[in-house]
Amino acid sequence: MLQAKVLRYAAIGLATIGLGVGVAAADSIDTTGPHSHNSINNETNNHASIKNNNNLSVSNSNHQSAKSGDASAKNNTTAGDATSGDASNDNSTDTSVSVTNGSVGSGFWGNGSGSGDSSISLTGPNSHNSIDNDVNNSLHVTNNNNVTVTNSNSQYASTGDAKVSGNTTGGSATSGSASNTNSSSTSVTISN
């Protein structure tokens, strides 16, 4: 009895996307005679581990102070008018952050067959022929997303003093206005 056996084992380890995959080699058995046992075993193991760590931190800090001046009309025979101007602050912040982690597509493991061009031919009568192709794919994906958004707004506004005093004929004193405005917009998008 003539027995021929070919065993092929291909192991492929992938640490990251894009390293490529192995291509099964051509295995063949031919012209073996009667009552032969012919076997081709192909095994392909694809292992990948992908870890994405996304640490996003957005911090907006806004401190504003507005104060109008003092207006005073005093110690005059005939006092005129005293007016201080307006004081204002305006702040606007727009923040946009986007993170996209690549996905594993259908072609990541190649054609997935692992068979190559294996063949058994021209064996004799009553021969036992087998071709066994095993493909094992293992994919482990871990996504860690840590997002911190901090918006801080501190505002202070005050008007000045308006005084009319010590005049024979008094005028008017007008203090201006004081104002603060703030707007914040934050957008965070993560796609795994």
C-alpha positions as CSV (number, residue, x, y, z in Angstrom):
1,M,0.0,0.0,0.0
2,L,1.4,3.3,-1.0
3,Q,0.5,6.2,1.3
4,A,1.2,9.8,0.6
5,K,0.4,12.6,3.0
6,V,1.0,16.3,2.7
7,L,0.5,18.4,5.7
8,R,0.7,22.2,5.5
9,Y,0.2,24.5,8.4
10,A,0.2,28.3,8.0
11,A,-0.1,30.5,10.9
12,I,-0.5,34.2,10.5
13,G,-0.4,36.6,13.5
14,L,-1.7,40.1,12.9
15,A,-1.0,42.8,15.4
16,T,-2.6,45.7,13.6
17,I,-4.7,46.3,10.5
18,G,-2.9,46.4,7.2
19,L,-0.1,44.0,7.8
20,G,-1.5,41.6,5.2
21,V,-2.5,38.0,5.3
22,G,-0.9,34.8,4.0
23,V,-1.8,33.1,0.8
24,A,-2.0,29.4,0.9
25,A,0.6,27.7,-1.2
26,A,-0.2,25.1,-3.9
27,D,-0.2,21.5,-2.6
28,S,-0.7,18.6,-4.9
29,I,-0.4,14.8,-4.9
30,D,-0.4,12.8,-8.1
31,T,0.4,9.4,-9.6
32,T,0.2,7.4,-6.4
33,G,-1.1,4.0,-7.5
34,P,-3.9,1.7,-6.2
35,H,-5.1,1.5,-2.6
36,S,-3.1,4.6,-1.7
37,H,-4.2,7.0,1.1
38,N,-3.7,10.6,0.0
39,S,-4.4,13.5,2.2
40,I,-3.8,17.3,2.1
41,N,-4.5,19.3,5.2
42,N,-4.4,23.1,5.0
43,E,-4.8,25.1,8.2
44,T,-4.8,28.9,8.3
45,N,-5.0,30.8,11.6
46,N,-5.6,34.5,11.5
47,H,-5.4,36.3,14.8
48,A,-5.8,40.1,15.3
49,S,-6.1,42.2,18.4
50,I,-7.0,45.9,18.0
51,K,-7.1,48.4,20.9
52,N,-8.2,52.0,20.5
53,N,-7.6,54.4,23.4
54,N,-9.3,57.7,22.8
55,N,-8.7,60.3,25.5
56,L,-10.4,63.6,24.7
57,S,-10.4,66.7,26.9
58,V,-12.0,70.0,26.0
59,S,-11.7,72.9,28.4
60,N,-13.1,76.4,27.8
61,S,-12.5,79.1,30.4
62,N,-14.0,82.6,30.1
63,H,-13.5,85.4,32.6
64,Q,-15.1,88.8,32.0
65,S,-15.3,92.0,33.9
66,A,-17.1,95.2,32.8
67,K,-17.4,98.4,34.7
68,S,-18.6,101.8,33.7
69,G,-16.9,104.8,35.1
70,D,-18.2,107.2,37.7
71,A,-20.1,110.4,36.8
72,S,-20.0,113.3,39.1
73,A,-21.1,116.9,39.0
74,K,-20.3,118.8,42.3
75,N,-19.2,122.1,43.8
76,N,-20.4,124.2,40.9
77,T,-22.4,127.4,40.8
78,T,-24.2,126.0,37.8
79,A,-23.5,122.4,37.2
80,G,-23.6,120.8,33.8
81,D,-24.4,117.2,33.0
82,A,-21.9,114.4,33.7
83,T,-22.2,111.1,31.8
84,S,-20.0,108.0,31.7
85,G,-19.9,105.6,28.8
86,D,-21.1,102.0,28.5
87,A,-18.8,99.0,29.2
88,S,-19.5,95.5,27.7
89,N,-17.8,92.2,27.0
90,D,-18.9,89.5,24.5
91,N,-17.4,86.0,24.2
92,S,-18.3,83.1,22.0
93,T,-16.6,79.7,21.8
94,D,-17.4,76.8,19.4
95,T,-15.4,73.5,19.8
96,S,-15.8,70.5,17.6
97,V,-13.8,67.2,18.1
98,S,-14.2,64.1,15.9
99,V,-12.4,60.7,16.2
100,T,-12.9,57.9,13.8
101,N,-11.3,54.5,14.5
102,G,-11.0,52.4,11.4
103,S,-13.3,49.4,11.1
104,V,-12.4,45.9,10.0
105,G,-13.8,45.3,6.6
106,S,-14.8,42.0,4.9
107,G,-11.4,41.8,3.2
108,F,-9.4,41.9,6.4
109,W,-8.6,38.2,6.4
110,G,-8.0,38.0,2.6
111,N,-10.2,35.5,0.7
112,G,-10.7,33.4,3.8
113,S,-10.5,30.1,2.0
114,G,-7.0,28.9,2.9
115,S,-7.2,26.3,0.2
116,G,-4.7,27.6,-2.3
117,D,-4.6,25.3,-5.3
118,S,-4.6,22.0,-3.6
119,S,-5.2,19.0,-5.8
120,I,-5.0,15.2,-5.8
121,S,-4.9,13.5,-9.2
122,L,-3.9,10.3,-11.0
123,T,-4.4,8.1,-8.0
124,G,-5.0,4.4,-8.5
125,P,-8.2,2.4,-8.0
126,N,-9.5,2.1,-4.4
127,S,-7.5,5.0,-3.2
128,H,-8.6,7.2,-0.3
129,N,-8.2,10.9,-1.2
130,S,-9.0,13.9,1.0
131,I,-8.3,17.6,1.1
132,D,-9.1,19.3,4.4
133,N,-9.0,23.1,4.5
134,D,-9.4,24.8,7.9
135,V,-9.5,28.6,8.4
136,N,-9.7,30.0,11.9
137,N,-10.2,33.8,12.3
138,S,-10.0,35.4,15.7
139,L,-10.6,39.1,16.1
140,H,-10.6,41.0,19.4
141,V,-11.4,44.7,19.4
142,T,-11.3,46.9,22.5
143,N,-12.4,50.6,22.3
144,N,-11.7,52.8,25.4
145,N,-13.3,56.2,25.0
146,N,-12.7,58.8,27.8
147,V,-14.3,62.2,27.2
148,T,-14.1,65.2,29.5
149,V,-15.7,68.6,28.7
150,T,-15.3,71.6,31.0
151,N,-16.9,75.0,30.4
152,S,-16.1,77.7,33.0
153,N,-17.6,81.1,32.8
154,S,-17.0,83.9,35.4
155,Q,-18.6,87.3,34.8
156,Y,-18.5,90.5,36.7
157,A,-20.4,93.7,35.8
158,S,-20.9,96.9,37.7
159,T,-22.0,100.4,36.9
160,G,-20.2,103.5,38.2
161,D,-21.4,106.0,40.7
162,A,-23.6,109.0,39.6
163,K,-23.4,112.0,41.9
164,V,-24.7,115.5,41.9
165,S,-23.7,117.4,45.0
166,G,-22.6,120.8,46.3
167,N,-24.0,122.9,43.4
168,T,-26.0,126.1,43.4
169,T,-27.8,124.9,40.4
170,G,-27.4,121.1,39.8
171,G,-27.1,119.3,36.5
172,S,-27.5,115.6,36.0
173,A,-25.1,112.7,36.3
174,T,-25.6,109.5,34.4
175,S,-23.6,106.4,34.7
176,G,-23.3,104.1,31.6
177,S,-24.4,100.5,31.5
178,A,-22.2,97.4,32.0
179,S,-22.9,94.0,30.5
180,N,-21.3,90.7,29.8
181,T,-22.5,88.0,27.3
182,N,-21.1,84.5,26.8
183,S,-22.0,81.5,24.6
184,S,-20.3,78.1,24.4
185,S,-20.9,75.2,22.1
186,T,-19.0,71.9,22.3
187,S,-19.5,68.9,20.0
188,V,-17.7,65.5,20.5
189,T,-18.1,62.7,18.0
190,I,-16.5,59.3,18.3
191,S,-17.0,56.5,15.8
192,N,-15.6,53.1,16.5
